[in-house]
Amino acid sequence: MIVALGIGGMAFSRFSPWTDNYISEFKKAKGFQQETDATEAAAIKNADSSGTFFRYSDSGSVIVSNGSVVSGVSNTHTYWSLVNSGVTDFYQKTLTSVKQIFNMKGFDTRTMLEEICSTKYFVTKSADDKKIPYGYHLVSNTEVAKPNGSSVNYFVYENEYALPFGYTYDSSITEEQAEILTPLELQEAMIQTVILDGSDPESGVADEKKQENSFSGLSFHHTKKDYEVTCDSDGVTMQGNSFVVTGTDQKVKLTFSGAADSETYLAFQNLQFSGVSEYDLYNDDETIDPLELYGKEEWEALGEEKQKELKRGARRYVEPSMMNLVATAKHEDGSKTVNKIIYQTPRYKWYNNRKDLLFNLCYAESPVTSIEIKFPKRGVYTFGGMDIYCQPFTDYADQTEQLRENTLENFDLHENEANVTEHITGTINLQKPKILFLSIPYSDGWTAFVDGKETDILKANYAFMALDLDAGEHEIELRYRTPGLKTGIAVSCAGVVAVVLIVWFRKRKGF
């Protein structure tokens, strides 16, 4: 009864029209198919006729969540409570921004991360959108009609360096070796060598042929930039490694000389926020009001009603659980690029304990000359480090070409009518031993066969799968079975048999 009442109470508070009214967000069965067909996936299907596996991406606001489930076209978004833990690790290691670990929207338009994941297309709703990764060019403009009679234009860009589902690396390093790399070094490293989980000594990861000099041979081209800080208003000041903010939406400007044909990044290490109410600013505390903008005279000038309002607000004040930090890059040619990252405090119900932030101000031909940071809430923002980096694409074309040197051919996903894949096949011909990288998330449910013989699957680049292959022609086969499915069926059958035996025994004994 307690369980039933709990379920009923939760259902009422979540679904009832008198409370959260979550039911109002559900789609009606009538017209559902037409609505799901009228998304960006239609534009992607119109742009691609290859029939091979690829992913498409966006800057985080165009793709319909889980739309790929019904469209049959794979993208870089996922909104699922049981998201693969390897994908979470990938986001964490690379400092890709995420609001909740079960709601991931692409890779911050970071070219190299999109590349690793076999992203072939990028979609926007505007031809003037500046947030396009390096190496993508416009291939189609598709008008998609909506069921309500309106329409949306989708602009599709194709990646000229796109990697297929299965491509190969000549070398590898272990996750332990990669621990010393920064997030930007990681993304450059994964274009040159594969990072493998070396925890299993039987996995073949420690193959000296593939690891010889692979770590020392990595090249990194991103550079750190010196900058000058200017506080653009009286409501914010810099005190050591802290920005003290006494108003809302206060701005700080970082001026520097950027690089052409580069992605530009703003990085915070160990960013911590301590909020204050407006009333607290009048207490002559220099740590939260170093410019002494708020004092006794200013307090008396407010008037009695305003004073009462601020006192009531202070009694009710609760530190924000989350806020939007906004960075705006201004380019030499006058254009701007904006990126927003959700910063979480420990009060946030899906707090992910992430204090290191990495803003990607995207690729641009024109150098960035300044970055403006907007702090939305009053309080003290303390950081361990604040750096600006420029990421050029030196050697990028040659590096991706090397990954495409040997790829999985005759590739077949064996999809059923529900766009579900449980069986993958393909062939590959290698002139020397290589590691075949497969851009699908690693899972214990997959079993790999090389030339008909079961082979160990390696965990690669924190989230994906790889096979260690010798030289020669190989037939590759992957099969998926839900982990624990056989055990679950066996236990269920044993339970049914046990119940039947118990009932039979009790009847035979007469009780």
Secondary structure, 3 states (H helix, E strand, C coil): CHHHHHHHHHHHHHHCCCCCCHHHHCCCCCCHHHHHHCCHHHHHHHHCCCCCCCEEECCCCCCCCCCHHHHCCEECEEECCCCCHHHHHHHHHHCCCCCECCEEECCCCCHHHHHHCCEEEEEECCCCCCCCCCCEEEEEEEEEECCCCCEEEEEEEEECCCCCCEEEECCEEEHHHHCCCCHHHHHHHHHHCEEECCCCCCCCCCCHHHHCCCCCCCCCCCEEECCEEEECCCCEEEECCEEEECCCCEEEEEECCCCCCEEEEEEEECCEEEECCCHHHHHCCCCCCCCCCCCHHHHHHCCHHHHHHHHHHHHHCCCCCEEEEEEEEEECCCCEEEEEEEEECCCCCCCCCCCCEEEEEEEECCCEEEEEEEECCCEEEECCEEEEEEEECCCHHHHHHHHCCCECEEEECCCCCCCCCCEEEEEEEECCCEEEEEEEECCCCEEEEECCEEECCEEECCCEEEEEECCEEEEEEEEECCCCHHHHHHHHHHHHHHHHHHHHHHHHHCC
